[in-house]
Amino acid sequence: MSAIKPPHGFRLAYARDLKSSEWAKFGTQARAPEFLKQCAYADPNNIRVIERDGRECIFVRAK
C-alpha cells in the first residue's frame, strides 16, 4: 500500500484502513474525524478526504 501524498498546502490529520473503524491521529486535532468528514463537503478549500488503495485520509489546510 503506497502512501497518499497530501494536496499542496495541506497536512495529514487522520488516516485509517477502510476495513478498520479506528483512526490514526497525526498531530494535535481539535475535531473528531467524523466531524471533519462532514465539514469537508461544505468546505473543500480547508478540509479534504481522499480514499485510495484501501486507505482513507483526512487532510486539513496547513497554517
PDB file of N, CA, C and O in Angstrom:
ATOM      1  N   MET A   1       0.845  -1.171   0.000  1.00  0.00           N
ATOM      2  CA  MET A   1       0.000   0.000   0.000  1.00  0.00           C
ATOM      3  C   MET A   1       0.897   1.243   0.000  1.00  0.00           C
ATOM      4  O   MET A   1       1.758   1.388   0.868  1.00  0.00           O
ATOM      5  N   SER A   2       0.700   2.117  -0.952  1.00  0.00           N
ATOM      6  CA  SER A   2       1.523   3.315  -1.034  1.00  0.00           C
ATOM      7  C   SER A   2       0.908   4.441  -0.201  1.00  0.00           C
ATOM      8  O   SER A   2      -0.292   4.465   0.073  1.00  0.00           O
ATOM      9  N   ALA A   3       1.766   5.353   0.181  1.00  0.00           N
ATOM     10  CA  ALA A   3       1.303   6.493   0.974  1.00  0.00           C
ATOM     11  C   ALA A   3       0.554   7.475   0.079  1.00  0.00           C
ATOM     12  O   ALA A   3       0.894   7.644  -1.092  1.00  0.00           O
ATOM     13  N   ILE A   4      -0.446   8.108   0.628  1.00  0.00           N
ATOM     14  CA  ILE A   4      -1.189   9.138  -0.092  1.00  0.00           C
ATOM     15  C   ILE A   4      -0.531  10.474   0.222  1.00  0.00           C
ATOM     16  O   ILE A   4      -0.447  10.877   1.382  1.00  0.00           O
ATOM     17  N   LYS A   5      -0.068  11.155  -0.811  1.00  0.00           N
ATOM     18  CA  LYS A   5       0.584  12.447  -0.613  1.00  0.00           C
ATOM     19  C   LYS A   5      -0.468  13.517  -0.336  1.00  0.00           C
ATOM     20  O   LYS A   5      -1.523  13.534  -0.971  1.00  0.00           O
ATOM     21  N   PRO A   6      -0.181  14.402   0.606  1.00  0.00           N
ATOM     22  CA  PRO A   6      -1.136  15.475   0.888  1.00  0.00           C
ATOM     23  C   PRO A   6      -1.220  16.448  -0.285  1.00  0.00           C
ATOM     24  O   PRO A   6      -0.214  16.706  -0.948  1.00  0.00           O
ATOM     25  N   PRO A   7      -2.394  16.982  -0.544  1.00  0.00           N
ATOM     26  CA  PRO A   7      -2.501  18.040  -1.549  1.00  0.00           C
ATOM     27  C   PRO A   7      -1.642  19.230  -1.114  1.00  0.00           C
ATOM     28  O   PRO A   7      -1.398  19.416   0.078  1.00  0.00           O
ATOM     29  N   HIS A   8      -1.189  20.027  -2.070  1.00  0.00           N
ATOM     30  CA  HIS A   8      -0.346  21.185  -1.765  1.00  0.00           C
ATOM     31  C   HIS A   8      -1.050  22.111  -0.762  1.00  0.00           C
ATOM     32  O   HIS A   8      -2.205  22.492  -0.954  1.00  0.00           O
ATOM     33  N   GLY A   9      -0.337  22.459   0.301  1.00  0.00           N
ATOM     34  CA  GLY A   9      -0.880  23.363   1.309  1.00  0.00           C
ATOM     35  C   GLY A   9      -1.681  22.684   2.404  1.00  0.00           C
ATOM     36  O   GLY A   9      -2.252  23.360   3.260  1.00  0.00           O
ATOM     37  N   PHE A  10      -1.734  21.344   2.390  1.00  0.00           N
ATOM     38  CA  PHE A  10      -2.485  20.590   3.389  1.00  0.00           C
ATOM     39  C   PHE A  10      -1.542  19.712   4.201  1.00  0.00           C
ATOM     40  O   PHE A  10      -0.423  19.420   3.779  1.00  0.00           O
ATOM     41  N   ARG A  11      -2.014  19.295   5.375  1.00  0.00           N
ATOM     42  CA  ARG A  11      -1.263  18.337   6.198  1.00  0.00           C
ATOM     43  C   ARG A  11      -2.208  17.217   6.612  1.00  0.00           C
ATOM     44  O   ARG A  11      -3.422  17.404   6.687  1.00  0.00           O
ATOM     45  N   LEU A  12      -1.634  16.060   6.876  1.00  0.00           N
ATOM     46  CA  LEU A  12      -2.416  14.892   7.265  1.00  0.00           C
ATOM     47  C   LEU A  12      -2.926  15.054   8.690  1.00  0.00           C
ATOM     48  O   LEU A  12      -2.156  15.366   9.599  1.00  0.00           O
ATOM     49  N   ALA A  13      -4.219  14.843   8.884  1.00  0.00           N
ATOM     50  CA  ALA A  13      -4.828  14.930  10.213  1.00  0.00           C
ATOM     51  C   ALA A  13      -5.159  13.539  10.748  1.00  0.00           C
ATOM     52  O   ALA A  13      -4.827  13.215  11.888  1.00  0.00           O
ATOM     53  N   TYR A  14      -5.820  12.710   9.918  1.00  0.00           N
ATOM     54  CA  TYR A  14      -6.217  11.362  10.311  1.00  0.00           C
ATOM     55  C   TYR A  14      -6.055  10.419   9.128  1.00  0.00           C
ATOM     56  O   TYR A  14      -6.121  10.831   7.969  1.00  0.00           O
ATOM     57  N   ALA A  15      -5.839   9.138   9.445  1.00  0.00           N
ATOM     58  CA  ALA A  15      -5.791   8.105   8.403  1.00  0.00           C
ATOM     59  C   ALA A  15      -6.282   6.792   8.999  1.00  0.00           C
ATOM     60  O   ALA A  15      -6.173   6.553  10.202  1.00  0.00           O
ATOM     61  N   ARG A  16      -6.832   5.939   8.115  1.00  0.00           N
ATOM     62  CA  ARG A  16      -7.255   4.609   8.545  1.00  0.00           C
ATOM     63  C   ARG A  16      -7.368   3.718   7.318  1.00  0.00           C
ATOM     64  O   ARG A  16      -7.523   4.202   6.197  1.00  0.00           O
ATOM     65  N   ASP A  17      -7.287   2.401   7.545  1.00  0.00           N
ATOM     66  CA  ASP A  17      -7.615   1.441   6.504  1.00  0.00           C
ATOM     67  C   ASP A  17      -9.131   1.403   6.416  1.00  0.00           C
ATOM     68  O   ASP A  17      -9.818   1.526   7.431  1.00  0.00           O
ATOM     69  N   LEU A  18      -9.653   1.234   5.217  1.00  0.00           N
ATOM     70  CA  LEU A  18     -11.107   1.230   5.054  1.00  0.00           C
ATOM     71  C   LEU A  18     -11.770   0.078   5.796  1.00  0.00           C
ATOM     72  O   LEU A  18     -12.955   0.155   6.119  1.00  0.00           O
ATOM     73  N   LYS A  19     -11.028  -0.987   6.070  1.00  0.00           N
ATOM     74  CA  LYS A  19     -11.578  -2.132   6.803  1.00  0.00           C
ATOM     75  C   LYS A  19     -11.634  -1.874   8.304  1.00  0.00           C
ATOM     76  O   LYS A  19     -12.281  -2.616   9.042  1.00  0.00           O
ATOM     77  N   SER A  20     -10.961  -0.830   8.750  1.00  0.00           N
ATOM     78  CA  SER A  20     -10.866  -0.533  10.175  1.00  0.00           C
ATOM     79  C   SER A  20     -11.809   0.606  10.552  1.00  0.00           C
ATOM     80  O   SER A  20     -12.097   1.488   9.743  1.00  0.00           O
ATOM     81  N   SER A  21     -12.278   0.570  11.782  1.00  0.00           N
ATOM     82  CA  SER A  21     -13.103   1.679  12.271  1.00  0.00           C
ATOM     83  C   SER A  21     -12.260   2.658  13.086  1.00  0.00           C
ATOM     84  O   SER A  21     -12.731   3.736  13.449  1.00  0.00           O
ATOM     85  N   GLU A  22     -11.018   2.283  13.372  1.00  0.00           N
ATOM     86  CA  GLU A  22     -10.149   3.098  14.208  1.00  0.00           C
ATOM     87  C   GLU A  22      -9.269   4.026  13.368  1.00  0.00           C
ATOM     88  O   GLU A  22      -8.630   3.592  12.410  1.00  0.00           O
ATOM     89  N   TRP A  23      -9.245   5.297  13.737  1.00  0.00           N
ATOM     90  CA  TRP A  23      -8.454   6.297  13.034  1.00  0.00           C
ATOM     91  C   TRP A  23      -7.118   6.497  13.734  1.00  0.00           C
ATOM     92  O   TRP A  23      -7.045   6.449  14.962  1.00  0.00           O
ATOM     93  N   ALA A  24      -6.058   6.722  12.956  1.00  0.00           N
ATOM     94  CA  ALA A  24      -4.760   7.135  13.492  1.00  0.00           C
ATOM     95  C   ALA A  24      -4.716   8.656  13.416  1.00  0.00           C
ATOM     96  O   ALA A  24      -5.017   9.240  12.375  1.00  0.00           O
ATOM     97  N   LYS A  25      -4.341   9.295  14.523  1.00  0.00           N
ATOM     98  CA  LYS A  25      -4.318  10.759  14.587  1.00  0.00           C
ATOM     99  C   LYS A  25      -2.889  11.247  14.385  1.00  0.00           C
ATOM    100  O   LYS A  25      -1.947  10.677  14.937  1.00  0.00           O
ATOM    101  N   PHE A  26      -2.732  12.306  13.591  1.00  0.00           N
ATOM    102  CA  PHE A  26      -1.426  12.892  13.332  1.00  0.00           C
ATOM    103  C   PHE A  26      -1.433  14.321  13.842  1.00  0.00           C
ATOM    104  O   PHE A  26      -2.201  15.154  13.361  1.00  0.00           O
ATOM    105  N   GLY A  27      -0.581  14.605  14.812  1.00  0.00           N
ATOM    106  CA  GLY A  27      -0.550  15.935  15.405  1.00  0.00           C
ATOM    107  C   GLY A  27      -1.709  16.125  16.374  1.00  0.00           C
ATOM    108  O   GLY A  27      -2.404  15.173  16.730  1.00  0.00           O
ATOM    109  N   THR A  28      -1.900  17.358  16.789  1.00  0.00           N
ATOM    110  CA  THR A  28      -2.979  17.709  17.706  1.00  0.00           C
ATOM    111  C   THR A  28      -4.188  18.150  16.896  1.00  0.00           C
ATOM    112  O   THR A  28      -4.115  19.105  16.122  1.00  0.00           O
ATOM    113  N   GLN A  29      -5.291  17.453  17.077  1.00  0.00           N
ATOM    114  CA  GLN A  29      -6.506  17.759  16.319  1.00  0.00           C
ATOM    115  C   GLN A  29      -7.602  18.218  17.277  1.00  0.00           C
ATOM    116  O   GLN A  29      -7.874  17.567  18.286  1.00  0.00           O
ATOM    117  N   ALA A  30      -8.216  19.329  16.952  1.00  0.00           N
ATOM    118  CA  ALA A  30      -9.283  19.870  17.792  1.00  0.00           C
ATOM    119  C   ALA A  30     -10.632  19.212  17.512  1.00  0.00           C
ATOM    120  O   ALA A  30     -11.540  19.278  18.340  1.00  0.00           O
ATOM    121  N   ARG A  31     -10.765  18.582  16.356  1.00  0.00           N
ATOM    122  CA  ARG A  31     -12.044  17.989  15.947  1.00  0.00           C
ATOM    123  C   ARG A  31     -11.899  16.500  15.679  1.00  0.00           C
ATOM    124  O   ARG A  31     -10.824  16.021  15.316  1.00  0.00           O
ATOM    125  N   ALA A  32     -12.991  15.778  15.861  1.00  0.00           N
ATOM    126  CA  ALA A  32     -13.025  14.334  15.604  1.00  0.00           C
ATOM    127  C   ALA A  32     -13.059  14.081  14.092  1.00  0.00           C
ATOM    128  O   ALA A  32     -13.515  14.936  13.334  1.00  0.00           O
ATOM    129  N   PRO A  33     -12.577  12.910  13.651  1.00  0.00           N
ATOM    130  CA  PRO A  33     -12.541  12.632  12.213  1.00  0.00           C
ATOM    131  C   PRO A  33     -13.911  12.658  11.544  1.00  0.00           C
ATOM    132  O   PRO A  33     -14.024  13.140  10.417  1.00  0.00           O
ATOM    133  N   GLU A  34     -14.938  12.161  12.192  1.00  0.00           N
ATOM    134  CA  GLU A  34     -16.271  12.158  11.576  1.00  0.00           C
ATOM    135  C   GLU A  34     -16.785  13.585  11.369  1.00  0.00           C
ATOM    136  O   GLU A  34     -17.434  13.876  10.364  1.00  0.00           O
ATOM    137  N   PHE A  35     -16.496  14.463  12.316  1.00  0.00           N
ATOM    138  CA  PHE A  35     -16.882  15.866  12.169  1.00  0.00           C
ATOM    139  C   PHE A  35     -16.151  16.499  10.987  1.00  0.00           C
ATOM    140  O   PHE A  35     -16.756  17.222  10.195  1.00  0.00           O
ATOM    141  N   LEU A  36     -14.846  16.229  10.867  1.00  0.00           N
ATOM    142  CA  LEU A  36     -14.069  16.782   9.756  1.00  0.00           C
ATOM    143  C   LEU A  36     -14.569  16.263   8.413  1.00  0.00           C
ATOM    144  O   LEU A  36     -14.593  17.005   7.431  1.00  0.00           O
ATOM    145  N   LYS A  37     -14.968  14.990   8.361  1.00  0.00           N
ATOM    146  CA  LYS A  37     -15.501  14.436   7.113  1.00  0.00           C
ATOM    147  C   LYS A  37     -16.768  15.176   6.696  1.00  0.00           C
ATOM    148  O   LYS A  37     -16.952  15.465   5.514  1.00  0.00           O
ATOM    149  N   GLN A  38     -17.635  15.484   7.644  1.00  0.00           N
ATOM    150  CA  GLN A  38     -18.858  16.227   7.333  1.00  0.00           C
ATOM    151  C   GLN A  38     -18.529  17.638   6.851  1.00  0.00           C
ATOM    152  O   GLN A  38     -19.157  18.145   5.922  1.00  0.00           O
ATOM    153  N   CYS A  39     -17.555  18.260   7.480  1.00  0.00           N
ATOM    154  CA  CYS A  39     -17.164  19.620   7.105  1.00  0.00           C
ATOM    155  C   CYS A  39     -16.496  19.669   5.735  1.00  0.00           C
ATOM    156  O   CYS A  39     -16.562  20.691   5.052  1.00  0.00           O
ATOM    157  N   ALA A  40     -15.860  18.588   5.329  1.00  0.00           N
ATOM    158  CA  ALA A  40     -15.140  18.563   4.050  1.00  0.00           C
ATOM    159  C   ALA A  40     -16.070  18.813   2.877  1.00  0.00           C
ATOM    160  O   ALA A  40     -15.666  19.426   1.888  1.00  0.00           O
ATOM    161  N   TYR A  41     -17.298  18.354   2.967  1.00  0.00           N
ATOM    162  CA  TYR A  41     -18.246  18.562   1.876  1.00  0.00           C
ATOM    163  C   TYR A  41     -18.666  20.027   1.775  1.00  0.00           C
ATOM    164  O   TYR A  41     -18.923  20.526   0.680  1.00  0.00           O
ATOM    165  N   ALA A  42     -18.736  20.708   2.901  1.00  0.00           N
ATOM    166  CA  ALA A  42     -19.132  22.112   2.913  1.00  0.00           C
ATOM    167  C   ALA A  42     -17.948  23.049   2.659  1.00  0.00           C
ATOM    168  O   ALA A  42     -18.131  24.164   2.170  1.00  0.00           O
ATOM    169  N   ASP A  43     -16.739  22.597   2.989  1.00  0.00           N
ATOM    170  CA  ASP A  43     -15.564  23.472   2.897  1.00  0.00           C
ATOM    171  C   ASP A  43     -14.352  22.730   2.327  1.00  0.00           C
ATOM    172  O   ASP A  43     -13.379  22.513   3.049  1.00  0.00           O
ATOM    173  N   PRO A  44     -14.387  22.337   1.047  1.00  0.00           N
ATOM    174  CA  PRO A  44     -13.271  21.586   0.461  1.00  0.00           C
ATOM    175  C   PRO A  44     -11.991  22.406   0.313  1.00  0.00           C
ATOM    176  O   PRO A  44     -10.933  21.843   0.032  1.00  0.00           O
ATOM    177  N   ASN A  45     -12.068  23.716   0.496  1.00  0.00           N
ATOM    178  CA  ASN A  45     -10.855  24.534   0.427  1.00  0.00           C
ATOM    179  C   ASN A  45      -9.990  24.382   1.669  1.00  0.00           C
ATOM    180  O   ASN A  45      -8.800  24.698   1.633  1.00  0.00           O
ATOM    181  N   ASN A  46     -10.569  23.902   2.769  1.00  0.00           N
ATOM    182  CA  ASN A  46      -9.821  23.770   4.019  1.00  0.00           C
ATOM    183  C   ASN A  46      -9.707  22.342   4.532  1.00  0.00           C
ATOM    184  O   ASN A  46      -8.826  22.049   5.340  1.00  0.00           O
ATOM    185  N   ILE A  47     -10.579  21.450   4.079  1.00  0.00           N
ATOM    186  CA  ILE A  47     -10.563  20.051   4.535  1.00  0.00           C
ATOM    187  C   ILE A  47     -10.788  19.157   3.321  1.00  0.00           C
ATOM    188  O   ILE A  47     -11.698  19.394   2.527  1.00  0.00           O
ATOM    189  N   ARG A  48      -9.952  18.129   3.183  1.00  0.00           N
ATOM    190  CA  ARG A  48     -10.111  17.189   2.069  1.00  0.00           C
ATOM    191  C   ARG A  48     -10.086  15.765   2.604  1.00  0.00           C
ATOM    192  O   ARG A  48      -9.296  15.435   3.489  1.00  0.00           O
ATOM    193  N   VAL A  49     -10.965  14.921   2.053  1.00  0.00           N
ATOM    194  CA  VAL A  49     -10.996  13.496   2.372  1.00  0.00           C
ATOM    195  C   VAL A  49     -10.649  12.755   1.091  1.00  0.00           C
ATOM    196  O   VAL A  49     -11.291  12.950   0.058  1.00  0.00           O
ATOM    197  N   ILE A  50      -9.629  11.903   1.162  1.00  0.00           N
ATOM    198  CA  ILE A  50      -9.179  11.160  -0.013  1.00  0.00           C
ATOM    199  C   ILE A  50      -9.179   9.677   0.316  1.00  0.00           C
ATOM    200  O   ILE A  50      -8.623   9.258   1.332  1.00  0.00           O
ATOM    201  N   GLU A  51      -9.804   8.883  -0.547  1.00  0.00           N
ATOM    202  CA  GLU A  51      -9.796   7.422  -0.429  1.00  0.00           C
ATOM    203  C   GLU A  51      -9.032   6.866  -1.615  1.00  0.00           C
ATOM    204  O   GLU A  51      -9.354   7.154  -2.768  1.00  0.00           O
ATOM    205  N   ARG A  52      -8.002   6.056  -1.316  1.00  0.00           N
ATOM    206  CA  ARG A  52      -7.221   5.441  -2.376  1.00  0.00           C
ATOM    207  C   ARG A  52      -6.479   4.231  -1.813  1.00  0.00           C
ATOM    208  O   ARG A  52      -6.011   4.253  -0.675  1.00  0.00           O
ATOM    209  N   ASP A  53      -6.379   3.188  -2.613  1.00  0.00           N
ATOM    210  CA  ASP A  53      -5.623   1.984  -2.243  1.00  0.00           C
ATOM    211  C   ASP A  53      -6.054   1.405  -0.900  1.00  0.00           C
ATOM    212  O   ASP A  53      -5.214   0.937  -0.131  1.00  0.00           O
ATOM    213  N   GLY A  54      -7.351   1.430  -0.610  1.00  0.00           N
ATOM    214  CA  GLY A  54      -7.859   0.842   0.623  1.00  0.00           C
ATOM    215  C   GLY A  54      -7.618   1.673   1.865  1.00  0.00           C
ATOM    216  O   GLY A  54      -7.770   1.178   2.981  1.00  0.00           O
ATOM    217  N   ARG A  55      -7.247   2.924   1.687  1.00  0.00           N
ATOM    218  CA  ARG A  55      -6.960   3.804   2.815  1.00  0.00           C
ATOM    219  C   ARG A  55      -7.766   5.089   2.674  1.00  0.00           C
ATOM    220  O   ARG A  55      -7.978   5.589   1.569  1.00  0.00           O
ATOM    221  N   GLU A  56      -8.205   5.606   3.799  1.00  0.00           N
ATOM    222  CA  GLU A  56      -8.934   6.873   3.827  1.00  0.00           C
ATOM    223  C   GLU A  56      -8.124   7.863   4.655  1.00  0.00           C
ATOM    224  O   GLU A  56      -7.717   7.556   5.776  1.00  0.00           O
ATOM    225  N   CYS A  57      -7.889   9.050   4.103  1.00  0.00           N
ATOM    226  CA  CYS A  57      -7.107  10.071   4.795  1.00  0.00           C
ATOM    227  C   CYS A  57      -7.871  11.384   4.822  1.00  0.00           C
ATOM    228  O   CYS A  57      -8.556  11.746   3.865  1.00  0.00           O
ATOM    229  N   ILE A  58      -7.741  12.084   5.934  1.00  0.00           N
ATOM    230  CA  ILE A  58      -8.333  13.410   6.080  1.00  0.00           C
ATOM    231  C   ILE A  58      -7.179  14.405   6.176  1.00  0.00           C
ATOM    232  O   ILE A  58      -6.296  14.277   7.024  1.00  0.00           O
ATOM    233  N   PHE A  59      -7.208  15.394   5.290  1.00  0.00           N
ATOM    234  CA  PHE A  59      -6.190  16.435   5.267  1.00  0.00           C
ATOM    235  C   PHE A  59      -6.832  17.761   5.636  1.00  0.00           C
ATOM    236  O   PHE A  59      -7.963  18.045   5.242  1.00  0.00           O
ATOM    237  N   VAL A  60      -6.101  18.574   6.397  1.00  0.00           N
ATOM    238  CA  VAL A  60      -6.575  19.909   6.750  1.00  0.00           C
ATOM    239  C   VAL A  60      -5.576  20.932   6.227  1.00  0.00           C
ATOM    240  O   VAL A  60      -4.389  20.644   6.074  1.00  0.00           O
ATOM    241  N   ARG A  61      -6.077  22.122   5.959  1.00  0.00           N
ATOM    242  CA  ARG A  61      -5.218  23.195   5.444  1.00  0.00           C
ATOM    243  C   ARG A  61      -4.119  23.484   6.460  1.00  0.00           C
ATOM    244  O   ARG A  61      -4.395  23.660   7.647  1.00  0.00           O
ATOM    245  N   ALA A  62      -2.876  23.533   5.992  1.00  0.00           N
ATOM    246  CA  ALA A  62      -1.743  23.857   6.863  1.00  0.00           C
ATOM    247  C   ALA A  62      -1.756  25.355   7.149  1.00  0.00           C
ATOM    248  O   ALA A  62      -2.048  26.163   6.267  1.00  0.00           O
ATOM    249  N   LYS A  63      -1.445  25.709   8.360  1.00  0.00           N
ATOM    250  CA  LYS A  63      -1.445  27.131   8.746  1.00  0.00           C
ATOM    251  C   LYS A  63      -0.139  27.769   8.373  1.00  0.00           C
ATOM    252  O   LYS A  63       0.057  28.960   8.614  1.00  0.00           O
TER     253      LYS A  63
END
